[in-house]
Amino acid sequence: MLSGPLAARDVLEPLLDAFGGIASDRGTHIHIGRSVPLAVKSLAGPDFAMPEAGGDSVVRQVRAQSGELPGEVRLGAWDIFGAYQKRLAASRRLEGGSLDIQTIDLPASSSPDRMQIEADRKLNRLWRDRERITFETGIDQIALEPGDVVELSSLPGRTAAEPLLVRLTAVEDTDRRRFEAVRTGQDLATGAPVPLPGQPYRPGDPSPPAALFLDLPKLRDDDPDDHVRLAAFAKPWPGGLQVLRSPASTGFEPLLTVPVPAVMGITLTELMPGPLWVLDRRAVLDVKLFGGTLTSLPLETVLAGRNALAVRCRSGGFEILQFTTADLIAPSTYRLSGLLRGQKGTEPEMQAGADPQADTVVLSDGRNPLVPLDTDASGLTFHYRLLPQGAALDDPSALALTHRSNQRAARPLAPIHIRARREAAGIRLSWIRQTRTGGDSWEQAEVPLGEESEAYDIRILSSGGGAVLRALSSGSPSVLYPEDDITADFGAVPTHLSVAVAQVSPRAGRGDERKAVLHV
């Protein structure tokens, strides 16, 4: 079960290490097999090369100290009998060893009893193989390769010593052959797997997952402009969901894999519009999760980006809000308070509010993967299939979805702090722009532009804020509303002016607008 393209070595090494496998380079190929303590050759006194002048003994042994070895081994894998939830199996020495713990997180699924056996064996191998041995032979032992098991007997100067069973780990060829090896032996004998108490949970055919496409602003500076995020949940979780896409209802091609479920749910209470850019200590939001948990966090941690929630609003878009406090008030039900509203530029969605039963998704790294889109594919409707890995497209567990990206991530954010000042030539309007990327640092004198060029669309509205009386444009965060245009639009200089200002992107067009009623 892999989350994406990985090197074969990165995948295989943890598995070989956990299960006692051996990989050795045979020149033309890599040989993989289990370590079997059967000697392919026995070496006696005459087979060893004599040490060079002033050199060490023929066979040199180094034994690791007990304090250098872990006292406990833990193996982690997905439990095939427990809805594919992560599970740890641990084995600990009752005496000797350090307090160190070696943990191996495997990209695999297995039964808990099998993982317990392998944890016991792994710990036994660590202690059994703690002797490192080096020796040299003549070049006539050319057949020996890394991974071979060799018996060393009748050692020069050690006639009473027991034979050593060693596994070769490295070979160096000069005018002689120099071998590095570890002492080995039989694996720990284990009986039949002992079942866990009670009847193991064995999931049947999984039902279709719940899934949402999230058109959101950029959550990270390195997010591409053309993307949406995906949240998917199923209970029991099938170990991963494969996502396929097609521009039509046939011809689906693999797109990505969702390795872990999202933390999703629904709102139980109405979410009204709230204050921006300040902590709302009065409002609360009750949510019920399909699975997973929520936790309270300090304000400093929340300001660093944690505890972010996407809530589907009445407008159809998603508001991003954050919370500092999550109180469990019923099973899987939380009351959220200490809210930061309209985060990441989702003020327009926040102003729409959200009804009870609205979709909610906790935004966290790894659980809401990016769905890649080409630039020319934004705005097109695609057909998607989500299904357990290996299932057919028409499997009952498959979910069919369509989605059309609205380029939310590429849309400029609404300007802020709109001001009006009377001048001799008219009324000077000014504002401060927001940026979609790179604007979090407090050390910057000005945030990055985030667009190919700077442009704004300014609209002068009627006194009721409905009709557009005049449209202006500017390449900087200010514009002059000329005296002649004011007279033509209002007959005289008004005491209050209703305006709407939006930044314009060459790609996404007019961004989110900010309306304001200004005293002039």
Secondary structure, DSSP 8 states (H G I E B T S, - for coil): --SS---HHHHHHHHHHHHTEEEEE-SSSEEEEE-----SEEE-GGGB----TT---SEEEEE--GGGS-SEEEEEEEETTTTT-EEEEEEE-SSSS-S-EEEEEEEEEE-HHHHHHHHHHHHHHHHHT-EEEEEEE-TT-TT--TT-EEEE-SBTTBTTS--EEEEEEEEEESSSEEEEEEE--------S----SS------S----EEEEE----SSTTS-SSEEEEEEE-SS--S-EEEEEESSSS--EEEEEE-S---EEEESS-B----BSS-EEEEEEEEEESS-------HHHHHTT-SEEEEE-TTSSEEEEEEEEEEEEETTEEEEEEEEEEETT-HHHHHH-B-TT-EEEEE-TTTS-EEE--GGGTT-EEEEEEEETT--TT-TT-EEEEEE---GGGS----EEEEEEEETTEEEEEEE---SSS---TT-SS----SSS--EEEEEE-TTS-SEEEEEEESSSEEEEEHHHHHHHHSS--SEEEEEEEEEETTTEEEEEEEEEEE-
